[in-house]
Amino acid sequence: MKKPVENKNVFLTLEHLLKFEWLNTVLNFKIGSQKSNSILSGRYTSKLRGRGLDFEESRPYVRGDDIRNIDWNVTAKTGKTHTKVFTEEKEKPAFVFVDQSATMGFGSTHKTKAVVAGELAAIVAYKILKGGDRIGGMVFKGADYDLITPKRDRRNILQFFQKIVNANKAIYEHKSFDFSDSLSQMASKLRNIITHDFMVVIISDFYRYDPQTIKHLSEISEHNDVILVKIYDPLEVELPKTKMTLSNITHQLQMKGNKKVVANLASDFETNYNNFKSEVEKYNITLFKINTVDKLENQLVQLFNRQTQH
């Protein structure tokens, strides 16, 4: 008897995640508002004063600058002392947090939030590996998590993917949890791993975030670049006006959204998202959202095209 084929839109497989390696050739991720010039493209450049490095620009001289770096040509033209700024290539290790807790198991039309989160984690991991940097991650399961230490090793990525797949297959077995308490425990653990100059990508629906969540995120962002990706389902934004049936495997609920409920739901989602975005941007944290219906690579292309235009 053949084993039934699992729906890849509901449950992830290792084979499915491995297929996202090809996207490296067609996607160019850049977020201009971040501290690093190309946040998902591997190694980055930082401004340093030194000799034997690549010249980047000239700027007005500041007391304490090395006088050997004075740009005499610009100084002569402007009448004001200028110094040369050089660039050096530095490592940009990455850490990817992937939420595979119970609330991520929801999907109304195409894929579940958990599946999209796993796919995005695979894209990011391959992009970082291609840049030659270390990549590690954490798979969040609610009350528990799996941790993969950052390494510059393809086998490390495969282990990370397998942890995502394992958590995803057990997603409907997870018990309820407090997101803030769980994040507090993980933040403490992460501080021992993520020291400084990391790129930290956190993929979640950020269900029931609170001020304590913001506090932990701000602490991580003090010495690292942090990107938050909110995965959402369109049904969380807008209920259909027709009758529909909701199910959590054991129970079913029939409901019909009236105009007031539909309007309030859409307003609450946008208000919540905008408030969250406003809060995290105070700490130079980037937040964007991805839905479960539109093709993931198309959403990423549109997203980063908008970013580079700003």
N, C-alpha and C positions, 0 to 999 in steps of 0.2 A: 504494500500500500504506500503510495507516494505521500510524503510530508506536505501538508498544505503550505502554499506560498504566502508569506507574511506581506501585508500591505506596506510598502516602503513609505507611504504617506502617514502611516500611524506608528510604525516601528522601524528604527534604523538598523542597518546591517553594516558590517565593516566594508564589504564590497561597495556599498553605495557611497560611503564617505571617501573611499579611495579614488572614486571617479572625479572628485573635485580638483584633483591636481592639475588638470588641463586648463582650469580657469586662470592660472598664472599667466598664460600667454595672451589673454584677452582683457584682463582687468588691471587697471592701474589705480591703486588706492592712494589718495592724498587728502589730508585734512589740513588746510592752511592755518587754522586757528591754533593748532597745537604747537608745543615748544619745538618739536622736531619738524624738519621740512617735509618729510615724506613718511608719515606715521606707520604705514604698513608695508613699506618697500625695503625693509631690511636695515642696513647700516645707515647712520645719519651723520651729518656734519655739525660740529659745534664750534663757536667762535673762540679762538685762543690767540694769545699773543706769542709768537715764537718765530724761529728761523727754520728754513728748510721745509716749510709746509706750503700748501697751496694758497696763493694770494686770493682774498675774497673781496675786500673793499678798503677804502680809506675813510677815516673818521677823525673828528677833532681830537687833538692830543689831550690826554687826561693825566694829571700828576700821578706818577707811579708807573706809567708806561715805559717800556724799554726804549731808550733813546736810539738804539740801533735800528728800530723799526720805523723811525720817522720817514714819512714820504716827502722827500725834498721837492719833487716836481709839483705836487699838489700844494705844498706849503708856499712855494714860490708864486704859483698862480693866484692863490687866494689871499696871501698875506697873513694867513693864520696857520699855526703849526698843526699838521695832520700826521697821524700814525697809521701804518698798515695793519690790517687785520687778516690773520691767516685762518685756514680751516684744517681740521684734522679729522680723520675718520675714526669714529668710536663705535664700540659694540652697543647694540640696542637689543638686549634680551627681551623676550616677550613672555607674558603669562596670561593664559586664557581661562577665564572662569565661565563654566557652562552650567546653566540651571536645568536640571532634569527632575525637579521636584513635582509634586502632584498637580499644582496649578498649570504647569506647562503641558500637561497631557490633553489640553482642550484644543479642538479644531472643529470648525463648523462646516467648512466647504471643501477644502483641499487637504492641506497638511495640518498636523498639530503644531503647536508652538515649540514643543520639544524637538521635533524633527527639524524644523527650520533652524533652531539654535545649534543643533549638532552639525548641520550642513555649513552654517556660517563659521563655526569653530574650525571645521576642516579647511575652509578657504583661507582663513587667517593663518592657521598652522603651516600650510604649504607655502604661503607667501613669505612668512618669516624664515622658514627653512631655506627657501631659495635665496634669501638675502644673506645666508651664512651665519645667522645668529642663533643663540640658544632659545629653545621653546619648551615651555612646561605648562601645566594647567591644573585646574581643580574641577572635578565633576560634582556638583552639588545635588544631593538627593533628599534634602529637607532636614532631617535630623542627623544625617550622616553625609560623608563626602569621601571621594577618592582623590589623592594628591599625586601628581606627577612632577618630579623635580626637573627644572629646566636643564636641558642638554642639547648639544648640537649633534643630534643623532636621529636618523630616520626611524630607527627602531623605537625610539622614545615617542615619536608621533603615533606609531602604530599602537603602542601600549595605551596612549592617551585616547585614541579613537575607540579602542576596545572597551575602555572604562565607560566612555559615553554610551556605547551600544548596550553594555550590560545594565547600566542605570536606566536607559530608555525602555528596555524590555520589562523592567520591574516597576515602571513609573506608576502603574495603577495599584500597586501594592503598598506604596508609601503612605505613612500615617501623617496626620495633620501636624503642623509645626508652627513656631513663631519665627517669621522671616527675620525680624530685627535681632532676636536672641541668637539665631543661627549665624547671621552675618557677623555679629559681635565676636562669637567664638572663632570664626574663620579669619576675621581681620587680625586677631591676635596671632594666629598661626601664620598668616601671610606675611606679617611684618618680619618674621624670622627668615623668610625666603626671598621676598621682594625688598631689596635693600634700597637701591637708587638707580636712576636711569633705566628703568624698565618701561616697556610699553605694556600696560595692563588693559585687557579687553574683558569686560564683564557683560555676558549675554544672558538676559533674564526678562521676565515680564514685570519684574519689580513690584510684585503683588504685595500690598500692604506695607510699603516703605514708610518710614517715619523719621523724625529728626535725628534719632540715633544712627539710622542708616546713613544719612547725609554726613554725620560726624566721621564715621568709619571711612567713608569714601574720600572725604577731604584729607584724612590722615595719610591714606595711601597716595593721594595726588601731590603731597608736599614735595616729594623728590622723584616722582614718576609721572609719565604721561598716562592718563586714564581715559578710556573710551567706554561709554555705556551704550549698549544696544538693547532697546526695548522691543521685544517680540510681542505682537498683539494679533488677535483675530478680529476681523471686521464685525463679527457678531457682538464683540465687546464694545463696539462703538455705536452700532446702529442695529436695532431689532427690526426684522421684517414686519410689515403690517398684516401679513397673512398668518394663519394659524400654523404653529410649528410644534414639533415634538423634540424635547431634550432628553438625553439619556446619559447615565453614568454607569452603564452596564447592568446594575442591579435595579435601578429605578427609572421610570419614565415620567416626564412632566409635559403636559400640553398647555400651550399658552399662546395668546395673541396680543401683540403689542399695540396699545392705543397711541395716538399722536403725542399725548403729553409724556408718556413713559419713554417713547422713542426719542423725543426732543431732549428730555432730561438726561438720558443716558449719554447721548452724543455730547452734550454740554459738559457733563461730569468728566468724561474721558479727556476732552481737550483741556479743561481746566486743570485736571490732575497732572496731565503731561506737561503743560506749560509751566505750572508751578514747580514741578520736579526739575525741568530744564533750567528754569531761572535760578533755582537753588544751587545746582551742581556747577553751573557756569561761573558762579562766584569763585570757585576754586580751580578755574581753568580746565574743567572737565567737559569733554564733548559728549553730547547725548543725541542719538537719532533713533528712529523707529523703523522696524521692518514688519510687514504683515505676512500672514500665512497663505495668502491667495495668489498674489502676483509672483511671477518667476523671480527667484532670488537674485540671479545675476543681473537681470534687468533693473531691479531696484537698486543694486549696488552701483551700477553704471550711472544711473540718474542721480543718485545721491552724491557721488564723488564728482560728477560733472558740475553739480550745483556748488559744491564746496570750492572747487578750483576757480569758479567765476567770481567768488566773493573776495 
